[in-house]
Amino acid sequence: MSAPALLAVSHGTSSPEGQDAVARLVAGVGDTLPGSAVAGGFVDVQQPDVPVSLSSLADGVPAVVVPLLLSAGYHVHVDLRREIASDQSRDTVLAPALGPDDRLVAVLAQRLREVGLRPNDRIVLAAAGSSDARAVADCREMGRRLAAALGRPVNVGFLSAATPRLPDAVAMVRAVHPLSRVVVSTYLLAPGYFADLVGDAGADVVTAPLLIAGEAPPTELVDIVVDRYDAACRAALAQEVVAA
């Protein structure tokens, strides 16, 4: 049997820089899995969407959909599950989202070092936000993990659908620590609309997102995608063994 194809599904963006950064991540995953078909797809904004992406795979080849999403919100729990269920041409399984994961913490810490984090800086983690409480909890967990890794407090602010909103979180931290810089750690996958909002939230310093246009993706991110794929493949094989 052929190895399952890996369909890496991101949100999609109209930003050329964001498109480039995500494409480099998908290419990096493909380079790491030369024996498997690796393709990209999108749940919003860009094409091809998930049904088209699945239909483009070789007939009958099983597939693993890996969400290139940092937490499991509506897109994972509803959109992707519905779109996978509608494809009757192959066995397709859905892997977990990329976060929470300590390897993402490592990339966030690296981005903070790149902007010259100082001992007395105050950090706010900027997350996209979601109406799904599970996704919001995932983002808060990443804030706790980053705080533990850095040995200093980390507040969390959201760009949509959850509170506190990022500008409010930045203002609150500045009010409590008026002599410190407020540094926003951008917990977003790639450049785009939300990353632009982070820059307008009033912080003194803002880090780049996890992926940067024109640069190779961090090894940690490639490894997470590959691990999500491998774990889904093992789980699917175990189910086949039990069913047999």
PyMOL commands that set and color helices and strands:
alter all, ss='L'
color gray80, all
select helices_A, chain A and resi 16-32+50-55+74-85+102-114+133-150+166-176+193-199+219-243
alter helices_A, ss='H'
color red, helices_A
select strands_A, chain A and resi 5-10+38-42+63-67+92-94+122-127+154-158+182-187+205-206
alter strands_A, ss='S'
color yellow, strands_A
deselect
rebuild
show_as cartoon
